[in-house]
């Protein structure tokens, strides 16, 4: 199955919720959040243990505005399946499980519900990559692991 149409469908929306945004600016969920904000995405951070992250409102998944239809999951593997269950219940149809957050159970659940699912990929290689992620994109293309 080719992933590029699925990736393109996910990236079409400029409104993306991210589950797993950390209060720690060194954690990858926080890096994802700020990188996508800088790229012009309207990003909604999700962290059930925080009301704000660096001065921005932080949401619980069930509190997100109804018009947000794309969810990036960057949680620990222990939390991914639960987040996927909640996202499906909330009505999400576009879900990207960030490379390193995926579990077989979470992937199977999303596939069973016919979710537009991206997994085993880093969103920063596909959302207008720059810097390290641009290099990562080029290397992935060279070794045949990049969806064109």
N, C-alpha and C positions, 0 to 999 in steps of 0.2 A: 504494500500500500504506500502510495506517495504521500508524504506529509506536507509538501509545500502548499497545496490548496487549503489544508486545514490551518496551517500557520498563517497564511494570508487572511483567511476568514477571521482568525483570532485578532490579528493586528489591525483589521479594518476599523474596529471601534477604538476611539481615542479615550474611552472611559474604561479603566481597568481597576479592579479591586485586587489587592495583594494580601493573601493570608500568610502570616509569618513575618511581618515587619517588626523588627526588634527596636527596643529603646536604645540598644547599644549600637552606636554608629559604625562599629567595626564588623558587625554581623552582616552576612550576605543579604538577608531580607531588607535591611536598611539601605544597603548599597543599591539593590534593585529598585527600591522605592524612589530614591533621589535621582538615580540615573534615568528612569522613565519620566520623572517630572521634568528633568532638564531637557528631555527629548520632545516635550510638548504634550505628553499624555496627561489626562486628568486622572490622577491616581488616588485611590481610596485605601488607606492602610487598615489592615485588620489585625488586631491583637486583643484577645479577650482579657488580657491582664493590664491593659493600659487605656487611659482615657484620651491621652495625647501622646504624640511622638514628635519631639523637637518643635513643640508649639502648634502642631497640626492635629485636628480632631482624628481620633482613632476609633474605628468602628468594630462592632461585633458583626459577624456575618449576617445575622437576621435583621440588623438595623440598617443595612445598606439601602440606598434609594432604589426603587424598582427599575429604573432605566439602565442600571449597570448590568450588563449581560456577559461580561468577560471576567474570569477569575484566574489569577496566577497564584499557584500554590507553592510556597517556599518554606514550608514548615518542616519540622523534623519528621522523619519517616514514621515515628510513633503516632503522630497526629494527622497524617495525610488522609487516611481512610475516613476518619471522622469528619474532616473538613469536606471531603468529597460528598459524603452522605448529606451533610448540611447544605452544601451548595446545590445539590440535585433537588433537595426539598424546597430550597429557595427559588428554584427555577432556572438556574444557570444552564446555558446550553454550550458555552465556550469555556473550556477549562484547559489551562496549561499547567502541567505538573513539572515544575522546574527540575532540571537534571540534579539528582542527588536527593530529591524528596519523594521519588516514586516508590511505590510498593506494588507488588503483583495484585494484591487484593484491591487496592485503590484503582488501578488501571482497569481491572476486570469489572469493577462496579460501574465505572464511567462508561465502559464499552457496552455493558448490558443495558444501560439507559440511553444508549445512542447519543452520547455527548460528543460534540466536536472537540476531540481530545488531542492535545500535543503533549508528548512526553519524550524523555531521553534527549532533550535539547535545551540549550541555554537561550532564553529569550533575548539576551543582550547581543547574541550573534545575528539576530534577525531584525531587531528593532533599530534600524539605522546604526549599525555598529561603528564604534570609534575606538582609538587607542588599542589596548590589549585585545578587546573583543573583535576588532577589525583584523588583527593578526590571527586570532583564533579562527575567524571565519575563513581566511585565506588558507591556513593550514588544513582545515577541515575540507575545503574544496580540493586541495591537492591530494588528500588521501581518500577522497570519495565518500566522506561522511557528512557532507553538507547538502541539504535539500535545495535544489535550484528550481 
